[in-house]
Amino acid sequence: MDSKRKALGKGLEQLFSNERIDFDNFENEIVKNTSKDEIVELNIADIRSNPYQPRKSFDEQALNELAESIKEHGLVQPIIVKKSIKGYEIVAGERRTKASKIAGKTTIPAIIRDFNDTQMMEIALIENIQRENLNPIEEANAYEKILTTENITQEELAKKFGKSRSYITNILGILRLPENVKNYVIEGKLSLGHARTLSKLENPEQINRIAEKIMSEGLNVRETEKIANQEDIPKINKINRNSNNIRYTIYENIFRSKIGSKVKITNKKIEIPFDSEKDLERVLEILGIEVDGE
């Protein structure tokens, strides 16, 4: 038994050290490496949600359908929990737990494993994102929580959860929206595309006015973008003030002082504009670059 526990621990360590975590593999790995005598019946009253659970609402109809299935067939797969000060916290299987309670069950089969706070947070986020149960605001809040807690970059976060860097940047941007507009997103009245477009605007009153127009007139994202791109609507400064961009700005200013041209530095690329061949020669001379044949 001890050797199996050690092997399982090693497996979990590998799962969490991967650049990208897959929730289904994670859950299946635990179940596969758990013997029948390790599955215990726990009182549902002693079990509470993962404190880092980003999802705040559940589909009542889907829960009732699952409850009916549990009544008829029982619970096919045990939930996974960790021991806490008071009872147990759900690692995986919140829907199964809620549905079992609706079905009138007082106990539920469970596998008990130990996880730290960071892992509990990642597990909750991964499960919901990969199983498409979070609304955009919940997803954005969860990403922001991991960024601040783990002190990682947006690029690292994107890689870890199988998203593009631009997706992470855009979805985090919607957290700047006024609270009532965020509620429209939570309620499904505005799509993520609408929210992303509105999040680039500066004036809260204009954001509210355009949001109301989207809902009353049924505007699609492209139509919303046309309104948002009007010159008289102020936009948020698009500079992303992470450490890289701050350094790049410093380097750009140094280049400008050195060569008298406005240099642009992006990831792994330096752009130096020039007006003519003579201007190019001037820049090369300042940089101390000699061209053969000259």
C-alpha positions in Angstrom: 0.0 0.0 0.0 2.8 2.4 0.9 4.5 1.9 -2.4 1.3 2.6 -4.3 0.8 5.8 -2.3 4.4 6.9 -3.1 3.9 6.1 -6.8 0.6 8.1 -6.8 2.3 11.0 -5.2 5.0 11.0 -7.8 2.4 10.8 -10.5 0.6 13.8 -9.1 3.8 15.7 -8.8 4.5 15.1 -12.5 1.0 16.3 -13.4 1.4 19.6 -11.6 4.9 20.2 -13.0 3.8 19.9 -16.6 3.5 23.1 -18.6 -0.1 22.2 -19.3 -2.5 20.3 -17.0 -5.3 18.2 -18.3 -8.1 17.7 -15.8 -9.5 14.5 -17.2 -6.0 12.9 -17.1 -5.5 14.2 -13.6 -8.8 12.8 -12.2 -8.4 9.5 -14.1 -4.8 9.1 -12.7 -6.1 9.3 -9.2 -9.0 6.9 -9.7 -6.8 4.4 -11.6 -4.2 4.3 -8.8 -6.7 4.0 -6.0 -7.6 0.5 -4.6 -11.2 -0.3 -3.6 -10.4 -0.3 0.1 -9.2 3.3 -0.2 -12.6 4.5 -1.4 -14.6 5.6 1.7 -18.2 6.6 2.4 -18.3 10.2 3.7 -21.2 12.1 5.2 -22.3 14.7 2.6 -22.9 17.1 5.6 -19.1 17.0 6.3 -18.2 18.0 2.8 -17.8 21.6 1.6 -16.9 23.2 -1.7 -13.3 23.9 -2.8 -12.7 27.4 -1.3 -11.1 28.4 -4.6 -14.1 27.2 -6.7 -14.5 30.0 -9.3 -18.0 28.9 -10.4 -20.8 30.6 -8.4 -23.8 29.2 -10.1 -24.8 25.8 -11.3 -27.4 24.7 -13.9 -30.3 23.5 -11.8 -31.8 21.4 -14.6 -28.6 19.6 -15.3 -28.2 18.9 -11.5 -31.7 17.5 -11.3 -31.0 15.2 -14.3 -27.8 14.0 -12.7 -29.7 13.4 -9.5 -32.2 11.2 -11.3 -29.4 9.2 -12.8 -27.8 8.8 -9.4 -31.1 7.6 -8.0 -31.4 5.0 -10.7 -27.8 3.9 -11.2 -25.8 5.2 -8.3 -22.7 7.2 -8.5 -20.4 5.9 -11.2 -17.2 7.6 -10.1 -16.2 8.6 -6.6 -15.5 12.2 -5.8 -12.0 13.4 -4.7 -11.6 15.4 -1.4 -8.9 16.6 0.9 -9.1 16.6 4.7 -9.6 20.1 6.2 -9.9 21.5 9.7 -13.7 20.9 9.6 -14.5 17.9 7.5 -13.5 17.7 3.9 -13.1 20.0 0.9 -14.0 18.9 -2.6 -11.1 18.5 -5.0 -13.1 17.1 -7.9 -16.8 16.3 -8.1 -18.8 19.3 -6.9 -21.7 18.6 -9.3 -21.8 14.9 -8.3 -22.0 16.0 -4.6 -24.7 18.5 -5.1 -26.7 16.1 -7.3 -26.3 13.3 -4.7 -27.7 15.6 -2.1 -30.7 16.4 -4.3 -31.2 12.7 -4.8 -31.6 12.3 -1.1 -28.2 10.6 -0.4 -26.6 11.3 3.0 -23.2 9.7 2.1 -21.0 9.7 -1.0 -18.1 7.5 -2.0 -14.8 9.5 -1.9 -11.1 9.3 -2.4 -9.1 11.3 0.1 -5.9 13.0 -1.1 -3.7 15.8 0.1 -3.2 19.0 -1.9 -1.9 22.5 -1.1 -3.8 25.7 -1.6 -2.2 26.5 -5.0 -3.1 23.0 -6.3 -6.6 23.4 -5.0 -7.0 26.7 -6.9 -5.6 25.3 -10.1 -7.7 22.1 -9.9 -10.9 24.2 -9.5 -10.0 26.4 -12.4 -8.9 23.6 -14.8 -12.0 21.6 -14.1 -14.4 24.4 -14.9 -12.5 25.8 -17.9 -11.9 22.5 -19.6 -15.5 21.4 -19.0 -16.8 24.8 -20.1 -18.8 25.6 -17.0 -17.5 29.1 -16.2 -18.9 32.4 -17.5 -16.3 34.9 -18.8 -16.2 37.0 -15.6 -15.7 33.9 -13.3 -13.0 32.7 -15.7 -11.3 36.1 -15.7 -11.4 36.3 -11.9 -9.9 32.8 -11.6 -7.0 33.7 -13.9 -6.3 36.9 -12.0 -6.3 35.0 -8.7 -3.7 32.6 -10.0 -1.6 35.4 -11.5 -1.4 37.2 -8.2 -1.0 34.1 -6.0 1.6 32.3 -8.0 3.4 35.4 -9.2 3.6 34.1 -12.8 3.4 36.1 -16.1 0.5 36.1 -18.4 2.5 34.1 -21.0 3.3 31.4 -18.4 -0.4 31.3 -17.4 -1.5 31.0 -21.0 0.9 28.1 -21.6 -0.2 26.3 -18.5 -3.9 26.4 -19.4 -3.5 25.9 -23.2 -4.6 29.4 -24.1 -3.1 32.1 -26.3 -1.4 35.0 -24.6 -3.8 37.4 -26.4 -6.8 35.4 -25.0 -5.5 35.8 -21.5 -4.8 39.5 -21.9 -8.3 40.2 -23.4 -10.3 38.2 -20.9 -8.5 39.8 -18.0 -9.3 43.2 -19.5 -13.0 42.7 -19.1 -12.6 42.9 -15.3 -12.2 46.7 -15.9 -15.8 46.9 -16.9 -18.4 48.6 -14.7 -20.0 46.2 -12.2 -23.4 46.4 -13.9 -21.9 45.6 -17.3 -20.0 42.7 -15.8 -23.4 41.4 -14.5 -24.8 41.6 -18.0 -21.9 39.3 -19.1 -22.6 36.9 -16.2 -26.3 36.8 -17.1 -25.4 36.0 -20.8 -26.9 39.3 -22.1 -23.5 40.3 -23.4 -21.0 37.9 -25.0 -17.3 37.7 -24.3 -16.7 39.5 -27.7 -18.9 42.4 -26.7 -17.2 42.6 -23.3 -13.8 42.5 -24.8 -14.7 45.4 -27.1 -16.2 47.5 -24.3 -13.3 46.9 -22.0 -11.0 48.9 -24.4 -13.0 52.0 -23.8 -12.2 54.6 -21.1 -15.4 56.3 -20.1 -17.7 54.2 -17.9 -20.8 56.2 -18.9 -20.1 55.5 -22.6 -19.5 51.8 -21.8 -22.9 51.7 -20.1 -24.6 53.5 -22.9 -23.2 51.2 -25.6 -23.9 48.1 -23.5 -27.6 49.2 -23.3 -27.6 49.8 -27.1 -26.2 46.3 -27.7 -28.9 44.7 -25.7 -31.8 46.8 -27.0 -30.9 46.7 -30.7 -29.3 43.2 -30.7 -26.0 44.4 -32.0 -23.4 41.8 -32.9 -19.7 42.1 -32.0 -18.7 43.6 -35.4 -21.3 46.3 -35.1 -20.2 47.0 -31.6 -16.6 47.4 -32.7 -17.6 50.0 -35.3 -19.2 52.1 -32.6 -16.3 51.6 -30.2 -13.8 52.6 -32.9 -15.3 56.1 -33.4 -12.7 58.8 -32.9 -14.8 60.7 -30.3 -14.9 57.7 -28.0 -11.7 57.7 -25.8 -9.8 54.4 -25.5 -7.8 53.0 -22.7 -4.0 53.4 -23.0 -3.1 50.1 -24.6 0.4 49.9 -23.0 0.5 46.7 -20.9 2.5 47.7 -17.9 4.3 44.4 -17.2 8.0 44.3 -16.4 9.0 43.6 -19.9 7.1 46.5 -21.4 8.5 48.9 -18.9 12.0 47.8 -19.7 11.3 48.0 -23.4 10.0 51.6 -23.0 13.3 52.5 -21.2 15.3 50.9 -24.0 13.2 52.7 -26.7 14.0 56.0 -25.0 17.7 55.3 -24.9 17.7 54.4 -28.6 15.8 57.5 -29.4 18.3 59.7 -27.6 21.1 57.9 -29.3 20.0 57.9 -32.9 17.2 60.5 -33.0 14.6 58.1 -34.3 11.6 56.6 -32.6 12.5 53.0 -32.1 9.9 50.3 -31.3 10.8 47.2 -29.3 8.5 44.2 -29.1 9.2 40.6 -28.1 12.5 39.6 -29.7 12.3 42.4 -32.3 13.7 45.9 -32.7 12.2 48.2 -35.4 14.2 51.3 -36.5 12.3 53.4 -39.0 14.2 55.6 -41.6 13.0 58.2 -44.1 15.5 57.6 -46.9 18.7 55.8 -47.8 20.7 58.7 -46.5 18.8 58.5 -43.2 19.5 54.8 -43.1 23.2 55.5 -43.6 23.1 58.0 -40.7 21.6 55.4 -38.4 24.2 52.8 -39.4 27.0 55.2 -38.8 25.7 56.1 -35.3 25.5 52.4 -34.5 29.0 51.9 -35.7 28.0 49.5 -38.5 30.2 49.5 -41.6 28.8 48.2 -44.8 31.3 46.4 -47.1 31.9 48.0 -50.4 31.2 51.5 -49.2 
